[in-house]
Amino acid sequence: MAKITVNGQDKEFSGDANMPLLWYLRDELNLTGTKYGCGAGVCGACTVHLDGVAVRSCQTTAAEADGKKITTIEGLSADGEHAVQKAWRELSVPQCGFCQAGQIMQAASLLAKNQAPNDAQIVEEMSGNLCRCGCYQRIHDAVRLAAGGA
């Protein structure tokens, strides 16, 4: 049985230890903000934080999450006022919006470890998150804004 803290709440998972964390979050906990994209860990739509670090939940098993703290887009900020979420709204980043939860989670992880990333660091850190609408410039601008720069 896996014991996982999800968005500050202790949970127990007694299912298949090899189940992707994505399905546990979506199907068992009804946290549907985390999206299924490619299922291979290359698009970033399913990004969550595992002990504060961005991971692809489609490639992370329930067993790997045992004893860890998971944060989903729903748990990033109870009122949606995380600096990254505010920057996303201010700059009207999303077009279709499908990838945005993963983008926001990746950006929040970046800023947690580097509060003043330069442009190259933003591009590198965000490069694993794909946006089919091509909103990359607005995404990068929002990361800079959330970091305190314009």
PyMOL CGO cylinders between C-alpha atoms (Angstrom):
from pymol import cmd
from pymol.cgo import CYLINDER

trace = [
    CYLINDER, 0.00, 0.00, 0.00, 1.39, 3.37, -1.04, 0.3, 1, 1, 1, 1, 1, 1,
    CYLINDER, 1.39, 3.37, -1.04, 1.00, 6.36, 1.26, 0.3, 1, 1, 1, 1, 1, 1,
    CYLINDER, 1.00, 6.36, 1.26, 1.05, 9.58, -0.70, 0.3, 1, 1, 1, 1, 1, 1,
    CYLINDER, 1.05, 9.58, -0.70, 0.41, 13.16, 0.33, 0.3, 1, 1, 1, 1, 1, 1,
    CYLINDER, 0.41, 13.16, 0.33, -1.56, 14.86, -2.45, 0.3, 1, 1, 1, 1, 1, 1,
    CYLINDER, -1.56, 14.86, -2.45, -2.08, 18.60, -2.22, 0.3, 1, 1, 1, 1, 1, 1,
    CYLINDER, -2.08, 18.60, -2.22, -1.49, 18.45, 1.52, 0.3, 1, 1, 1, 1, 1, 1,
    CYLINDER, -1.49, 18.45, 1.52, -3.87, 15.55, 2.19, 0.3, 1, 1, 1, 1, 1, 1,
    CYLINDER, -3.87, 15.55, 2.19, -2.67, 12.09, 3.19, 0.3, 1, 1, 1, 1, 1, 1,
    CYLINDER, -2.67, 12.09, 3.19, -3.91, 9.37, 0.83, 0.3, 1, 1, 1, 1, 1, 1,
    CYLINDER, -3.91, 9.37, 0.83, -3.49, 5.62, 0.62, 0.3, 1, 1, 1, 1, 1, 1,
    CYLINDER, -3.49, 5.62, 0.62, -3.31, 3.70, -2.61, 0.3, 1, 1, 1, 1, 1, 1,
    CYLINDER, -3.31, 3.70, -2.61, -3.75, -0.08, -2.53, 0.3, 1, 1, 1, 1, 1, 1,
    CYLINDER, -3.75, -0.08, -2.53, -4.01, -0.70, -6.27, 0.3, 1, 1, 1, 1, 1, 1,
    CYLINDER, -4.01, -0.70, -6.27, -1.40, -1.77, -8.79, 0.3, 1, 1, 1, 1, 1, 1,
    CYLINDER, -1.40, -1.77, -8.79, 1.93, -0.26, -7.71, 0.3, 1, 1, 1, 1, 1, 1,
    CYLINDER, 1.93, -0.26, -7.71, 2.89, 0.12, -11.38, 0.3, 1, 1, 1, 1, 1, 1,
    CYLINDER, 2.89, 0.12, -11.38, -0.15, 2.25, -12.18, 0.3, 1, 1, 1, 1, 1, 1,
    CYLINDER, -0.15, 2.25, -12.18, 0.94, 5.63, -13.51, 0.3, 1, 1, 1, 1, 1, 1,
    CYLINDER, 0.94, 5.63, -13.51, 0.43, 8.38, -10.97, 0.3, 1, 1, 1, 1, 1, 1,
    CYLINDER, 0.43, 8.38, -10.97, -1.55, 10.26, -13.63, 0.3, 1, 1, 1, 1, 1, 1,
    CYLINDER, -1.55, 10.26, -13.63, -4.36, 7.70, -13.53, 0.3, 1, 1, 1, 1, 1, 1,
    CYLINDER, -4.36, 7.70, -13.53, -4.43, 7.60, -9.74, 0.3, 1, 1, 1, 1, 1, 1,
    CYLINDER, -4.43, 7.60, -9.74, -4.77, 11.40, -9.65, 0.3, 1, 1, 1, 1, 1, 1,
    CYLINDER, -4.77, 11.40, -9.65, -7.40, 11.61, -12.38, 0.3, 1, 1, 1, 1, 1, 1,
    CYLINDER, -7.40, 11.61, -12.38, -9.43, 8.42, -11.91, 0.3, 1, 1, 1, 1, 1, 1,
    CYLINDER, -9.43, 8.42, -11.91, -9.21, 7.76, -8.19, 0.3, 1, 1, 1, 1, 1, 1,
    CYLINDER, -9.21, 7.76, -8.19, -8.87, 11.27, -6.75, 0.3, 1, 1, 1, 1, 1, 1,
    CYLINDER, -8.87, 11.27, -6.75, -10.80, 13.12, -9.49, 0.3, 1, 1, 1, 1, 1, 1,
    CYLINDER, -10.80, 13.12, -9.49, -8.01, 15.69, -9.88, 0.3, 1, 1, 1, 1, 1, 1,
    CYLINDER, -8.01, 15.69, -9.88, -8.56, 16.22, -13.58, 0.3, 1, 1, 1, 1, 1, 1,
    CYLINDER, -8.56, 16.22, -13.58, -6.45, 19.36, -13.99, 0.3, 1, 1, 1, 1, 1, 1,
    CYLINDER, -6.45, 19.36, -13.99, -3.51, 17.08, -14.72, 0.3, 1, 1, 1, 1, 1, 1,
    CYLINDER, -3.51, 17.08, -14.72, -3.97, 16.10, -18.36, 0.3, 1, 1, 1, 1, 1, 1,
    CYLINDER, -3.97, 16.10, -18.36, -3.13, 13.01, -20.37, 0.3, 1, 1, 1, 1, 1, 1,
    CYLINDER, -3.13, 13.01, -20.37, -1.15, 14.06, -23.41, 0.3, 1, 1, 1, 1, 1, 1,
    CYLINDER, -1.15, 14.06, -23.41, 1.26, 11.63, -25.01, 0.3, 1, 1, 1, 1, 1, 1,
    CYLINDER, 1.26, 11.63, -25.01, 1.62, 8.93, -22.36, 0.3, 1, 1, 1, 1, 1, 1,
    CYLINDER, 1.62, 8.93, -22.36, 5.36, 8.80, -23.04, 0.3, 1, 1, 1, 1, 1, 1,
    CYLINDER, 5.36, 8.80, -23.04, 6.57, 11.67, -20.86, 0.3, 1, 1, 1, 1, 1, 1,
    CYLINDER, 6.57, 11.67, -20.86, 7.55, 13.93, -23.75, 0.3, 1, 1, 1, 1, 1, 1,
    CYLINDER, 7.55, 13.93, -23.75, 4.74, 16.52, -23.93, 0.3, 1, 1, 1, 1, 1, 1,
    CYLINDER, 4.74, 16.52, -23.93, 4.53, 17.70, -20.32, 0.3, 1, 1, 1, 1, 1, 1,
    CYLINDER, 4.53, 17.70, -20.32, 0.73, 17.95, -20.12, 0.3, 1, 1, 1, 1, 1, 1,
    CYLINDER, 0.73, 17.95, -20.12, 0.75, 15.64, -17.10, 0.3, 1, 1, 1, 1, 1, 1,
    CYLINDER, 0.75, 15.64, -17.10, 3.39, 17.56, -15.11, 0.3, 1, 1, 1, 1, 1, 1,
    CYLINDER, 3.39, 17.56, -15.11, 3.00, 17.55, -11.33, 0.3, 1, 1, 1, 1, 1, 1,
    CYLINDER, 3.00, 17.55, -11.33, 5.45, 18.17, -8.49, 0.3, 1, 1, 1, 1, 1, 1,
    CYLINDER, 5.45, 18.17, -8.49, 6.97, 15.22, -6.66, 0.3, 1, 1, 1, 1, 1, 1,
    CYLINDER, 6.97, 15.22, -6.66, 8.54, 16.60, -3.48, 0.3, 1, 1, 1, 1, 1, 1,
    CYLINDER, 8.54, 16.60, -3.48, 8.67, 19.98, -5.21, 0.3, 1, 1, 1, 1, 1, 1,
    CYLINDER, 8.67, 19.98, -5.21, 10.28, 18.83, -8.45, 0.3, 1, 1, 1, 1, 1, 1,
    CYLINDER, 10.28, 18.83, -8.45, 8.42, 18.73, -11.78, 0.3, 1, 1, 1, 1, 1, 1,
    CYLINDER, 8.42, 18.73, -11.78, 7.85, 15.16, -13.03, 0.3, 1, 1, 1, 1, 1, 1,
    CYLINDER, 7.85, 15.16, -13.03, 5.71, 13.58, -15.71, 0.3, 1, 1, 1, 1, 1, 1,
    CYLINDER, 5.71, 13.58, -15.71, 2.93, 11.76, -13.90, 0.3, 1, 1, 1, 1, 1, 1,
    CYLINDER, 2.93, 11.76, -13.90, 2.34, 9.45, -16.88, 0.3, 1, 1, 1, 1, 1, 1,
    CYLINDER, 2.34, 9.45, -16.88, 5.83, 8.02, -16.33, 0.3, 1, 1, 1, 1, 1, 1,
    CYLINDER, 5.83, 8.02, -16.33, 5.84, 8.07, -12.51, 0.3, 1, 1, 1, 1, 1, 1,
    CYLINDER, 5.84, 8.07, -12.51, 4.30, 5.03, -10.84, 0.3, 1, 1, 1, 1, 1, 1,
    CYLINDER, 4.30, 5.03, -10.84, 2.27, 4.96, -7.66, 0.3, 1, 1, 1, 1, 1, 1,
    CYLINDER, 2.27, 4.96, -7.66, 5.14, 3.00, -6.08, 0.3, 1, 1, 1, 1, 1, 1,
    CYLINDER, 5.14, 3.00, -6.08, 7.58, 5.79, -6.95, 0.3, 1, 1, 1, 1, 1, 1,
    CYLINDER, 7.58, 5.79, -6.95, 5.26, 8.28, -5.26, 0.3, 1, 1, 1, 1, 1, 1,
    CYLINDER, 5.26, 8.28, -5.26, 5.07, 6.24, -2.03, 0.3, 1, 1, 1, 1, 1, 1,
    CYLINDER, 5.07, 6.24, -2.03, 6.01, 8.42, 0.92, 0.3, 1, 1, 1, 1, 1, 1,
    CYLINDER, 6.01, 8.42, 0.92, 6.28, 11.52, -1.26, 0.3, 1, 1, 1, 1, 1, 1,
    CYLINDER, 6.28, 11.52, -1.26, 4.41, 14.80, -1.51, 0.3, 1, 1, 1, 1, 1, 1,
    CYLINDER, 4.41, 14.80, -1.51, 2.53, 15.38, -4.76, 0.3, 1, 1, 1, 1, 1, 1,
    CYLINDER, 2.53, 15.38, -4.76, 1.27, 18.78, -5.83, 0.3, 1, 1, 1, 1, 1, 1,
    CYLINDER, 1.27, 18.78, -5.83, -1.12, 19.06, -8.76, 0.3, 1, 1, 1, 1, 1, 1,
    CYLINDER, -1.12, 19.06, -8.76, -2.39, 22.21, -10.44, 0.3, 1, 1, 1, 1, 1, 1,
    CYLINDER, -2.39, 22.21, -10.44, -5.34, 22.10, -8.03, 0.3, 1, 1, 1, 1, 1, 1,
    CYLINDER, -5.34, 22.10, -8.03, -2.96, 22.23, -5.07, 0.3, 1, 1, 1, 1, 1, 1,
    CYLINDER, -2.96, 22.23, -5.07, -0.50, 24.81, -6.36, 0.3, 1, 1, 1, 1, 1, 1,
    CYLINDER, -0.50, 24.81, -6.36, -2.58, 27.60, -4.80, 0.3, 1, 1, 1, 1, 1, 1,
    CYLINDER, -2.58, 27.60, -4.80, -5.93, 27.24, -3.10, 0.3, 1, 1, 1, 1, 1, 1,
    CYLINDER, -5.93, 27.24, -3.10, -7.10, 30.56, -4.52, 0.3, 1, 1, 1, 1, 1, 1,
    CYLINDER, -7.10, 30.56, -4.52, -5.22, 30.55, -7.84, 0.3, 1, 1, 1, 1, 1, 1,
    CYLINDER, -5.22, 30.55, -7.84, -2.91, 33.32, -6.68, 0.3, 1, 1, 1, 1, 1, 1,
    CYLINDER, -2.91, 33.32, -6.68, 0.46, 31.63, -7.16, 0.3, 1, 1, 1, 1, 1, 1,
    CYLINDER, 0.46, 31.63, -7.16, 2.80, 34.09, -8.95, 0.3, 1, 1, 1, 1, 1, 1,
    CYLINDER, 2.80, 34.09, -8.95, 2.86, 31.89, -12.04, 0.3, 1, 1, 1, 1, 1, 1,
    CYLINDER, 2.86, 31.89, -12.04, -0.93, 31.62, -12.21, 0.3, 1, 1, 1, 1, 1, 1,
    CYLINDER, -0.93, 31.62, -12.21, -1.26, 35.39, -11.82, 0.3, 1, 1, 1, 1, 1, 1,
    CYLINDER, -1.26, 35.39, -11.82, 1.30, 36.00, -14.59, 0.3, 1, 1, 1, 1, 1, 1,
    CYLINDER, 1.30, 36.00, -14.59, -0.53, 33.53, -16.87, 0.3, 1, 1, 1, 1, 1, 1,
    CYLINDER, -0.53, 33.53, -16.87, -3.77, 35.44, -16.38, 0.3, 1, 1, 1, 1, 1, 1,
    CYLINDER, -3.77, 35.44, -16.38, -2.19, 38.88, -16.72, 0.3, 1, 1, 1, 1, 1, 1,
    CYLINDER, -2.19, 38.88, -16.72, -0.59, 37.98, -20.05, 0.3, 1, 1, 1, 1, 1, 1,
    CYLINDER, -0.59, 37.98, -20.05, -3.52, 35.88, -21.32, 0.3, 1, 1, 1, 1, 1, 1,
    CYLINDER, -3.52, 35.88, -21.32, -1.13, 33.02, -22.06, 0.3, 1, 1, 1, 1, 1, 1,
    CYLINDER, -1.13, 33.02, -22.06, -3.45, 30.15, -23.04, 0.3, 1, 1, 1, 1, 1, 1,
    CYLINDER, -3.45, 30.15, -23.04, -4.98, 29.73, -26.43, 0.3, 1, 1, 1, 1, 1, 1,
    CYLINDER, -4.98, 29.73, -26.43, -6.64, 26.30, -26.29, 0.3, 1, 1, 1, 1, 1, 1,
    CYLINDER, -6.64, 26.30, -26.29, -5.42, 25.76, -22.71, 0.3, 1, 1, 1, 1, 1, 1,
    CYLINDER, -5.42, 25.76, -22.71, -4.88, 22.01, -22.85, 0.3, 1, 1, 1, 1, 1, 1,
    CYLINDER, -4.88, 22.01, -22.85, -1.17, 22.11, -21.97, 0.3, 1, 1, 1, 1, 1, 1,
    CYLINDER, -1.17, 22.11, -21.97, -1.33, 25.01, -19.55, 0.3, 1, 1, 1, 1, 1, 1,
    CYLINDER, -1.33, 25.01, -19.55, -1.61, 23.13, -16.25, 0.3, 1, 1, 1, 1, 1, 1,
    CYLINDER, -1.61, 23.13, -16.25, 1.58, 21.26, -17.13, 0.3, 1, 1, 1, 1, 1, 1,
    CYLINDER, 1.58, 21.26, -17.13, 3.25, 24.46, -18.31, 0.3, 1, 1, 1, 1, 1, 1,
    CYLINDER, 3.25, 24.46, -18.31, 2.34, 26.24, -15.06, 0.3, 1, 1, 1, 1, 1, 1,
    CYLINDER, 2.34, 26.24, -15.06, 3.59, 23.34, -12.93, 0.3, 1, 1, 1, 1, 1, 1,
    CYLINDER, 3.59, 23.34, -12.93, 6.88, 23.24, -14.85, 0.3, 1, 1, 1, 1, 1, 1,
    CYLINDER, 6.88, 23.24, -14.85, 7.30, 27.01, -14.48, 0.3, 1, 1, 1, 1, 1, 1,
    CYLINDER, 7.30, 27.01, -14.48, 6.50, 26.91, -10.76, 0.3, 1, 1, 1, 1, 1, 1,
    CYLINDER, 6.50, 26.91, -10.76, 9.13, 24.18, -10.27, 0.3, 1, 1, 1, 1, 1, 1,
    CYLINDER, 9.13, 24.18, -10.27, 11.69, 26.25, -12.18, 0.3, 1, 1, 1, 1, 1, 1,
    CYLINDER, 11.69, 26.25, -12.18, 11.02, 29.35, -10.08, 0.3, 1, 1, 1, 1, 1, 1,
    CYLINDER, 11.02, 29.35, -10.08, 11.13, 27.38, -6.83, 0.3, 1, 1, 1, 1, 1, 1,
    CYLINDER, 11.13, 27.38, -6.83, 14.75, 26.44, -7.56, 0.3, 1, 1, 1, 1, 1, 1,
    CYLINDER, 14.75, 26.44, -7.56, 15.79, 29.55, -9.52, 0.3, 1, 1, 1, 1, 1, 1,
    CYLINDER, 15.79, 29.55, -9.52, 13.98, 32.77, -8.64, 0.3, 1, 1, 1, 1, 1, 1,
    CYLINDER, 13.98, 32.77, -8.64, 15.70, 34.79, -11.36, 0.3, 1, 1, 1, 1, 1, 1,
    CYLINDER, 15.70, 34.79, -11.36, 16.18, 32.59, -14.42, 0.3, 1, 1, 1, 1, 1, 1,
    CYLINDER, 16.18, 32.59, -14.42, 17.66, 34.12, -17.54, 0.3, 1, 1, 1, 1, 1, 1,
    CYLINDER, 17.66, 34.12, -17.54, 16.08, 33.60, -20.95, 0.3, 1, 1, 1, 1, 1, 1,
    CYLINDER, 16.08, 33.60, -20.95, 18.27, 30.60, -21.80, 0.3, 1, 1, 1, 1, 1, 1,
    CYLINDER, 18.27, 30.60, -21.80, 17.38, 28.91, -18.51, 0.3, 1, 1, 1, 1, 1, 1,
    CYLINDER, 17.38, 28.91, -18.51, 13.67, 29.51, -19.10, 0.3, 1, 1, 1, 1, 1, 1,
    CYLINDER, 13.67, 29.51, -19.10, 13.88, 28.07, -22.62, 0.3, 1, 1, 1, 1, 1, 1,
    CYLINDER, 13.88, 28.07, -22.62, 15.85, 25.04, -21.40, 0.3, 1, 1, 1, 1, 1, 1,
    CYLINDER, 15.85, 25.04, -21.40, 13.61, 24.30, -18.42, 0.3, 1, 1, 1, 1, 1, 1,
    CYLINDER, 13.61, 24.30, -18.42, 10.37, 24.76, -20.35, 0.3, 1, 1, 1, 1, 1, 1,
    CYLINDER, 10.37, 24.76, -20.35, 11.51, 22.90, -23.48, 0.3, 1, 1, 1, 1, 1, 1,
    CYLINDER, 11.51, 22.90, -23.48, 10.02, 19.60, -22.32, 0.3, 1, 1, 1, 1, 1, 1,
    CYLINDER, 10.02, 19.60, -22.32, 6.52, 21.06, -22.26, 0.3, 1, 1, 1, 1, 1, 1,
    CYLINDER, 6.52, 21.06, -22.26, 4.89, 21.24, -25.68, 0.3, 1, 1, 1, 1, 1, 1,
    CYLINDER, 4.89, 21.24, -25.68, 2.20, 23.70, -26.73, 0.3, 1, 1, 1, 1, 1, 1,
    CYLINDER, 2.20, 23.70, -26.73, 0.36, 22.76, -29.89, 0.3, 1, 1, 1, 1, 1, 1,
    CYLINDER, 0.36, 22.76, -29.89, -0.90, 26.33, -30.24, 0.3, 1, 1, 1, 1, 1, 1,
    CYLINDER, -0.90, 26.33, -30.24, 2.63, 27.76, -30.21, 0.3, 1, 1, 1, 1, 1, 1,
    CYLINDER, 2.63, 27.76, -30.21, 2.17, 30.09, -27.23, 0.3, 1, 1, 1, 1, 1, 1,
    CYLINDER, 2.17, 30.09, -27.23, 5.84, 29.79, -26.29, 0.3, 1, 1, 1, 1, 1, 1,
    CYLINDER, 5.84, 29.79, -26.29, 6.61, 33.52, -26.34, 0.3, 1, 1, 1, 1, 1, 1,
    CYLINDER, 6.61, 33.52, -26.34, 3.71, 34.29, -23.99, 0.3, 1, 1, 1, 1, 1, 1,
    CYLINDER, 3.71, 34.29, -23.99, 4.70, 31.34, -21.78, 0.3, 1, 1, 1, 1, 1, 1,
    CYLINDER, 4.70, 31.34, -21.78, 8.29, 32.60, -21.51, 0.3, 1, 1, 1, 1, 1, 1,
    CYLINDER, 8.29, 32.60, -21.51, 7.08, 36.17, -20.92, 0.3, 1, 1, 1, 1, 1, 1,
    CYLINDER, 7.08, 36.17, -20.92, 4.83, 34.91, -18.10, 0.3, 1, 1, 1, 1, 1, 1,
    CYLINDER, 4.83, 34.91, -18.10, 7.70, 33.01, -16.48, 0.3, 1, 1, 1, 1, 1, 1,
    CYLINDER, 7.70, 33.01, -16.48, 9.78, 36.20, -16.55, 0.3, 1, 1, 1, 1, 1, 1,
    CYLINDER, 9.78, 36.20, -16.55, 6.86, 38.19, -15.10, 0.3, 1, 1, 1, 1, 1, 1,
    CYLINDER, 6.86, 38.19, -15.10, 6.32, 35.64, -12.33, 0.3, 1, 1, 1, 1, 1, 1,
    CYLINDER, 6.32, 35.64, -12.33, 10.03, 35.85, -11.52, 0.3, 1, 1, 1, 1, 1, 1,
    CYLINDER, 10.03, 35.85, -11.52, 9.64, 39.58, -11.01, 0.3, 1, 1, 1, 1, 1, 1,
    CYLINDER, 9.64, 39.58, -11.01, 10.96, 40.76, -14.35, 0.3, 1, 1, 1, 1, 1, 1,
    CYLINDER, 10.96, 40.76, -14.35, 9.04, 42.05, -17.32, 0.3, 1, 1, 1, 1, 1, 1,
]
cmd.load_cgo(trace, "trace")
